[in-house]
Amino acid sequence: MPGDTPPVDAQVDVGPKLEQEVPNEVFRSDIAPLKMGRFYPSMLLHADDVPAPMFRVMKVSGESFVANFSHPLQGRIFSIDSGKSDVSTQPVGQVAQLLEWSGMETQMLTPTEFEGANAFSREDEAPDAAFYEQPRKVTHFDAVCARRIQALYRTVLPEKARVLDLMAGWRSHLPDTIGSAVGLGMNAEELADNPQLSERIVHDLNDNPTLPFADASFDAVVCTVSFEYLTQPHKIVAEARRVLKPGGMFVVIVSNRYFPPKVIKLWTELHPMERMAWVGTLIKQAGFKKVETYVERGLKRPKDDRYADRLEESDPLFATWGVA
C-alpha cells in the first residue's frame, strides 16, 4: 500500500552468494532424499554453523553436493513497486513477507528433481468415485481469497472466453467477463448447483486422464484448488494443451488447504512456493509458452470466517499459468 513500500523500482539487497560443498553424509537422508534443485531446511544438516535457515541443492556428485544458502532471489534482477492497490481488504502482512520465500518458485536451467518413488501415491487409494459420491459443497478458502481468485481470473482470462473448469464443484469463481464455462467434475449434484456452468460433465480424471473434448475446443482451461489431487498430472497438463486453441491459457490456482486422504504424497513434501515451481515445470514440459507465477498473501481474514479467531491473515493465493 502507498507509504508502506519503498519507492518504485527500489533495489533490495538480499545478501551475498553463499555456496558450500557439503559431504553427502552430512545430509539427513533418513528424513528426506537429496535431490537436485530442491530447497531444504538447514536443520537437515548435521552441522551447527550453517549460514542460513534453508539451502538449495545446486549440484550432486558421488560423495558431496553443493548447497546454496543464499536468498532465492540472489543474483536476479527484480524491483519492489509501490502504488495504489485495488484490494478493498485491509492488508495485515508486512512488506518483508513479499521477499520471505520469493524465488523458490523459479526454475533452474538444470531441471529440478521434484518427483521420486511414490510421488503420486495417496493415503486413501480407494477409487475417487466413492470419496466424492456425497456432495460436500464447501469452499477451500475464505471469502477474501475467493474474491481475489475471481479478480485474477478477470485479469488473465480472455474476454468472452469459452472456459473449461477442471475438477469443478458447486462454485467456479469465474468473472462475468468470460463467455461460457464447461464444468468437468466428480459430483453431479455439486455441478448442478454451479450457476456459472453452461455444460456439466461427470468425469474422473484419475481414472481416465483423457479429456472428452476435441482438439482446440477452449480459449482457457482452469483448475482451482484441485491440482494436488491429480495422480497423473503430466497427462492432464498435456490434455489441457490439446483442447486449447492456439494462444489459449491454462491456469492453475492453489492455496494452502487440502483433503489429506486424497492429496498426492509429493504435494505434502513441497513448500508452497516449490509447488508453484513444480506445476510450472509440468506446464513448460507440455509445450506451453510464457509460464508465469503469481502470489497474493497478507490480506486480513473476514471477521465472520470460521477461522477468524485463530488466523489473522486470509488464505494465500498461488497461481501458475502458461500460454498454448
N, C-alpha and C positions, 0 to 999 in steps of 0.2 A: 504494500500500500504506500501511497505518497508519503515521503518523510521517514519511511521505515526501512528503506533500502538505500544503498549507495547510488550516486548519480548514474545516469545512463552510460552503458559501456564501461562501468568501473572495472578495473582489473583487480583480481583477487589472488593473493599469494596462498597457494595450498601447500607450500612446503617443498623441500628438495626431493630429488630422486633418491630413494633408498632401496638398494638391491643387495642381497647377500646370497652366497652359495651355502646351502644347508645340507648336511648329510641326511640321507633318507631315513636313517634310524631315529633322527630327532623328531620326525613327524609321527603323530599318534595314529598310525594306520589301523589300530584296533578300534578306533572310533569312526573314522571315515576313510575312504580310499583317496589316494593322492592322484589328482587329475590335472592335466594341462589346462591352463586358463582359468581355473576355478578360484574363487575367493574363499578364504578360511579364517576363522578367528585365531588369533595368535596363541590362545590357550591350548591349541592342538599341538604345540611345540614343547618338547622337553627342554625348555630354556627359561632363564629368569631375566634376561637382558634384551628382550625383543623391543624394537624401536617404535612399534605401533600396535594398535589393538587388532589389526587384521592384515592379511597379506594376500597377494595373488601369485599363483604359480606361473612363472614365465618360461621355464624350460625344465625338462625332466631327463635325467640320464640314469645309467645303471646304479650309481652309488650316491648321487646327490641331485638336488633341484635348486633352481634359482627362485628365491622368494622376493617379491617386490612389496615393500612395506609403505610405499608412497601413497598419497591420496589418489584415488582412481582417476581424478582429472589432471593429475600432474603431467605436464608436457603437452596438454591440449589447450587449444585456444577457445576461450569462452568469455562471456560477459554476463553481468547481472544488470538488468534493466529495471528502472522504476517507472511507474506510470499508474494511471487510474485503472483499477480493476473493475470488471463487470460483475464481480461476485457480490451478491447482496448480503451474504452471510458474513458475520464478524470473524476475522482471522484471529486465531489464538496461538498459532505457531510462531516460531522465531525465524528470522532470515537465515540463520546458520543452518536450519534444517534443510534448506534448499541444497546445501553442499554436503550434508552429512553422509549420504550414500551415493551422490551423483557420480556417474562414470562407471558404476558397476554394470550398467545395462549396455555399455558399449562393447562392440565385438573386436576381437583381436584379429590381426592379419592371419595368424595361425589359428585354425578353428579350436574353440574351447571344447573340452571333453565333458559334456553335461551328462550324457546317458551312460548307464552301466548296467550290470546284471539286475534284472527285475525292476528296471526303471518304471515300467508301466503296470506293475502289479498293484493290487489294492487289498486293503484289509478285508473287504467283502467282495469275493469273486463270484458271488451268485449272479445270475442273469439280471441285468439292469431293469428289465421289464417288471420284475416283481417289486423291486425297490421303489420304482416310480408309478406303481399301479394306483396308489391313492394320491389324489391331488393335495398338495400342501399349501399352495397359494401364499407363500411367504416371500419377502424381499430379503436379499442377501447383503443389503447395505442400508444406511439411514437415508432420510428424505433429502438431506443436503447433497449427499453423494449421488442420489438418483437424479436430482436436478442438474448436477454438473455433468453426468453422463449424457443426458439429453442435450445439454449445451455443446458438449464436444462433438456429438453426432451431427448437430446442426452446423458446426463449423467445418467438419471434414467430409461429410457425405454430399454428393452432388444433389442439387435441387431436382425435384421430380424424379428421383432415382427409384428404380424397382429394386427392392432390397430383399435379400434372403436372410432371415434371422435364424441362425443355427442354435439348436438346443433351447428353443424358445419355451416360455412358460406363459403365465397369465398376464405378464406385463413385458413390453419390449423397450420402453424408454426411448423411443424414436421421436424425432422432431416432426412438426407438422409440415416441414418443407419437403419431405420425401413424397414420391408419387404413390407407391403401394408397397406392401410388405407381405411376404410369404413366410409363415412360421413353420419350422420343422422341429418337432419336439417329441417328448416321451409320453405325455398325458393328454388325452383327448379333451377332458373336462377343462384343464387349465388353458389349453389352446382356444377352446370355445369361448372362454371368458376374457380373451385378449381382444380389446376393441380396435387395436391398430392393425390387425391382420386381415388381409383380403382373401387369403387362402391358408388352410391349415392341413398339415401332413404329419401323421404319427410315424416316426421312423427312428430306429435305434442305431445310432452311428457306430457304437462299439460292436454291434453285431454285424452291421453292413455299412462300411465306410463310403460306399458309392452313393453320391447324391442323385436323387431321382429326377434330374433335370438335364436338358440338352446343353451342349456347349454354348457359351456366350449368352446365357439367359438373363443375367442380372447386371445391374450397374454397381451394386455393392453387396458384400456379404459381411455380416457382423456376428460376433459371438460374445455375449455379455455374461461375465462371471460364470462361465461354464467350461472353459477350455481345459481346466485342471482335471476334468473327469474323462477326458478322451484317452482311450488305451491304444489308439492307432493315429496319433496326431499328424504324423508325416503324410499319411494318405488323405486325411481330411483337408489339410492345407493345400495339397496338390489338387484335390477335388474342388476346393473353393476357387482356385485359379482357373480351372477348366470351365466352370459355369459362369465366370465373369467375362464381360465384354472387354475388349482392349481398352486400357485406361481405367478399368473398374477398380474399386478399393476393397481390400479385405482388412477389417478392423477387429482386433481382439482387445477387450477390456476386462480387467480383473481387479479385485480388491483384496482384502485380507481374511475373508471368511470362506469356509468350505465345509462340505459334509465329510468328516474323517473316514467313514467306512468306504466311500466311493472315490476319494481323491487318489490320484496315482502317487506312487512312492516318491518319484523324482520331485514332485511339487513340494513335498514336505522337507526335502533336503536342500532346497534352494532359498536364498534370500529373496525377498520380493523384487528387488531390482535385478537380480540374476534371472528371475523368472521371465522378466521382460527380454533379457538378452537371449534366453533360450527360445522363446516364442519368435523373436526377431530372426534368429538363426534359421528356424524352420521356414519362415516366410521367405527369407533370402534364398535358401536352398531350393525352394519351389519355383524360383524364377521371377519373383516379384521385384519391382524396382522401387527406389526411394523408400527404403524401410526406415521408419521413424518411431520414436518412443515419446511418451508424454506422461508426466506425473503431476497430480494435484494432491496436496496434503496440508494440514494445519488449519482447516476451517472449523468453526465451532459446531458441535453437535446440537441438534434441535433439543429444546427443553423437554419436549414431550416424547423423546425417543426412549425406548426401554432401557438403554444403557447410559442414559444421561447422567445418572448418579455415580457412575463408575468411570466413564470415559468423557473427557472434555472435548476431544477432537472428533470430528466427523470421520467416517471411514475413508481411507485413501482411495485414489483412483489411479490405476496404472494402465496405460494404453500402448499398444503396438500396432502399426499398420503398414501396409505395402500397396503399391500400385501395380496392377497387372500389365 
